[in-house]
């Protein structure tokens, strides 16, 4: 049951990150940095949503990658969390592909690195 709330929080963080962090279609570093300087509260909120979502998604990746090692863990819940993460990825990808690839790519790297720590 807590994994459902974590997945919901991951979705909200990913959605807020893609809404609050504006990236123009032909990417210009000048306009990107100017937007960050002129709107520091939006940048701070987007960064907070990004790091929270990456942390939650990394925790879920680490937790469910260790499921074969545990005997008392239900495999059905692991399957549902994996399918839910895929559906969240697909939905966020339809909203903003660039933000979603950055969000899930960095959380996948963080989750894989934190497995061995």
BALOBA-1460 file (C-alpha; in Angstrom, 3 decimals):
// residues 117
<rec num="1" residu="x" x="0.000" y="0.000" z="0.000"/>
<rec num="2" residu="x" x="2.771" y="2.563" z="0.681"/>
<rec num="3" residu="x" x="4.147" y="1.912" z="-2.810"/>
<rec num="4" residu="x" x="0.929" y="3.234" z="-4.326"/>
<rec num="5" residu="x" x="1.351" y="6.504" z="-2.453"/>
<rec num="6" residu="x" x="4.991" y="6.673" z="-3.508"/>
<rec num="7" residu="x" x="3.992" y="6.122" z="-7.136"/>
<rec num="8" residu="x" x="1.365" y="8.847" z="-6.862"/>
<rec num="9" residu="x" x="3.966" y="11.209" z="-5.378"/>
<rec num="10" residu="x" x="6.393" y="10.262" z="-8.173"/>
<rec num="11" residu="x" x="3.753" y="11.107" z="-10.780"/>
<rec num="12" residu="x" x="2.922" y="14.441" z="-9.151"/>
<rec num="13" residu="x" x="6.613" y="15.367" z="-8.887"/>
<rec num="14" residu="x" x="7.251" y="14.445" z="-12.524"/>
<rec num="15" residu="x" x="4.207" y="16.379" z="-13.700"/>
<rec num="16" residu="x" x="5.098" y="19.462" z="-11.665"/>
<rec num="17" residu="x" x="8.687" y="19.317" z="-12.904"/>
<rec num="18" residu="x" x="7.549" y="19.242" z="-16.520"/>
<rec num="19" residu="x" x="5.086" y="22.082" z="-15.960"/>
<rec num="20" residu="x" x="7.330" y="24.390" z="-13.948"/>
<rec num="21" residu="x" x="10.616" y="23.954" z="-15.842"/>
<rec num="22" residu="x" x="10.168" y="25.485" z="-19.279"/>
<rec num="23" residu="x" x="12.390" y="24.267" z="-22.095"/>
<rec num="24" residu="x" x="11.859" y="25.821" z="-25.501"/>
<rec num="25" residu="x" x="11.752" y="23.611" z="-28.575"/>
<rec num="26" residu="x" x="14.926" y="24.882" z="-30.237"/>
<rec num="27" residu="x" x="16.968" y="24.865" z="-27.036"/>
<rec num="28" residu="x" x="18.815" y="28.081" z="-26.304"/>
<rec num="29" residu="x" x="21.053" y="28.218" z="-23.260"/>
<rec num="30" residu="x" x="20.711" y="31.990" z="-23.114"/>
<rec num="31" residu="x" x="16.910" y="31.933" z="-22.846"/>
<rec num="32" residu="x" x="17.006" y="28.980" z="-20.437"/>
<rec num="33" residu="x" x="19.394" y="30.733" z="-18.020"/>
<rec num="34" residu="x" x="17.529" y="34.013" z="-18.382"/>
<rec num="35" residu="x" x="14.293" y="32.272" z="-17.422"/>
<rec num="36" residu="x" x="15.968" y="30.790" z="-14.351"/>
<rec num="37" residu="x" x="17.303" y="34.170" z="-13.245"/>
<rec num="38" residu="x" x="14.046" y="36.014" z="-13.828"/>
<rec num="39" residu="x" x="11.914" y="33.352" z="-12.153"/>
<rec num="40" residu="x" x="13.935" y="31.928" z="-9.237"/>
<rec num="41" residu="x" x="10.891" y="30.709" z="-7.301"/>
<rec num="42" residu="x" x="9.707" y="28.636" z="-10.263"/>
<rec num="43" residu="x" x="13.194" y="27.211" z="-10.688"/>
<rec num="44" residu="x" x="13.420" y="26.336" z="-6.992"/>
<rec num="45" residu="x" x="9.984" y="24.674" z="-7.045"/>
<rec num="46" residu="x" x="10.848" y="22.704" z="-10.196"/>
<rec num="47" residu="x" x="14.196" y="21.621" z="-8.725"/>
<rec num="48" residu="x" x="12.498" y="20.533" z="-5.504"/>
<rec num="49" residu="x" x="9.920" y="18.511" z="-7.456"/>
<rec num="50" residu="x" x="12.677" y="17.016" z="-9.620"/>
<rec num="51" residu="x" x="14.897" y="15.895" z="-6.748"/>
<rec num="52" residu="x" x="11.948" y="14.586" z="-4.736"/>
<rec num="53" residu="x" x="10.667" y="12.585" z="-7.702"/>
<rec num="54" residu="x" x="14.104" y="11.213" z="-8.548"/>
<rec num="55" residu="x" x="14.592" y="10.156" z="-4.923"/>
<rec num="56" residu="x" x="11.200" y="8.437" z="-4.769"/>
<rec num="57" residu="x" x="11.672" y="6.685" z="-8.107"/>
<rec num="58" residu="x" x="15.204" y="5.615" z="-7.165"/>
<rec num="59" residu="x" x="13.905" y="4.212" z="-3.887"/>
<rec num="60" residu="x" x="11.230" y="2.202" z="-5.725"/>
<rec num="61" residu="x" x="13.786" y="0.889" z="-8.226"/>
<rec num="62" residu="x" x="16.121" y="-0.158" z="-5.424"/>
<rec num="63" residu="x" x="13.302" y="-1.707" z="-3.379"/>
<rec num="64" residu="x" x="11.830" y="-3.770" z="-6.194"/>
<rec num="65" residu="x" x="15.138" y="-4.809" z="-7.697"/>
<rec num="66" residu="x" x="15.911" y="-6.553" z="-4.413"/>
<rec num="67" residu="x" x="12.644" y="-8.541" z="-4.427"/>
<rec num="68" residu="x" x="14.179" y="-11.847" z="-5.585"/>
<rec num="69" residu="x" x="16.427" y="-11.765" z="-2.508"/>
<rec num="70" residu="x" x="13.480" y="-11.599" z="-0.120"/>
<rec num="71" residu="x" x="11.333" y="-14.655" z="0.461"/>
<rec num="72" residu="x" x="8.340" y="-13.028" z="2.105"/>
<rec num="73" residu="x" x="7.873" y="-10.322" z="-0.516"/>
<rec num="74" residu="x" x="4.916" y="-10.700" z="-2.862"/>
<rec num="75" residu="x" x="5.836" y="-10.774" z="-6.508"/>
<rec num="76" residu="x" x="2.407" y="-9.509" z="-7.566"/>
<rec num="77" residu="x" x="2.974" y="-6.192" z="-5.807"/>
<rec num="78" residu="x" x="6.355" y="-5.850" z="-7.517"/>
<rec num="79" residu="x" x="4.725" y="-6.508" z="-10.888"/>
<rec num="80" residu="x" x="2.016" y="-3.925" z="-10.217"/>
<rec num="81" residu="x" x="4.561" y="-1.294" z="-9.220"/>
<rec num="82" residu="x" x="6.599" y="-1.978" z="-12.371"/>
<rec num="83" residu="x" x="3.511" y="-1.721" z="-14.580"/>
<rec num="84" residu="x" x="2.399" y="1.422" z="-12.771"/>
<rec num="85" residu="x" x="5.803" y="2.998" z="-13.331"/>
<rec num="86" residu="x" x="5.614" y="2.183" z="-17.036"/>
<rec num="87" residu="x" x="2.141" y="3.758" z="-17.296"/>
<rec num="88" residu="x" x="3.372" y="6.857" z="-15.455"/>
<rec num="89" residu="x" x="6.350" y="7.056" z="-17.825"/>
<rec num="90" residu="x" x="4.110" y="6.787" z="-20.903"/>
<rec num="91" residu="x" x="1.684" y="9.427" z="-19.624"/>
<rec num="92" residu="x" x="4.433" y="11.877" z="-18.680"/>
<rec num="93" residu="x" x="6.160" y="11.215" z="-22.020"/>
<rec num="94" residu="x" x="3.016" y="12.354" z="-23.823"/>
<rec num="95" residu="x" x="3.039" y="15.584" z="-21.809"/>
<rec num="96" residu="x" x="6.732" y="16.413" z="-22.268"/>
<rec num="97" residu="x" x="9.218" y="13.938" z="-23.763"/>
<rec num="98" residu="x" x="12.380" y="15.860" z="-22.843"/>
<rec num="99" residu="x" x="11.428" y="16.331" z="-19.201"/>
<rec num="100" residu="x" x="10.333" y="12.712" z="-18.876"/>
<rec num="101" residu="x" x="13.557" y="11.319" z="-20.315"/>
<rec num="102" residu="x" x="15.642" y="13.501" z="-17.996"/>
<rec num="103" residu="x" x="13.449" y="12.616" z="-15.005"/>
<rec num="104" residu="x" x="13.341" y="8.850" z="-15.504"/>
<rec num="105" residu="x" x="16.888" y="8.574" z="-16.846"/>
<rec num="106" residu="x" x="18.425" y="10.224" z="-13.822"/>
<rec num="107" residu="x" x="16.201" y="8.300" z="-11.413"/>
<rec num="108" residu="x" x="17.162" y="5.030" z="-13.106"/>
<rec num="109" residu="x" x="20.846" y="5.867" z="-12.720"/>
<rec num="110" residu="x" x="20.287" y="6.879" z="-9.091"/>
<rec num="111" residu="x" x="18.338" y="3.684" z="-8.380"/>
<rec num="112" residu="x" x="20.986" y="1.452" z="-9.934"/>
<rec num="113" residu="x" x="23.803" y="3.213" z="-8.092"/>
<rec num="114" residu="x" x="21.987" y="3.016" z="-4.757"/>
<rec num="115" residu="x" x="21.493" y="-0.760" z="-5.078"/>
<rec num="116" residu="x" x="25.154" y="-1.361" z="-4.360"/>
<rec num="117" residu="x" x="25.487" y="1.135" z="-1.509"/>
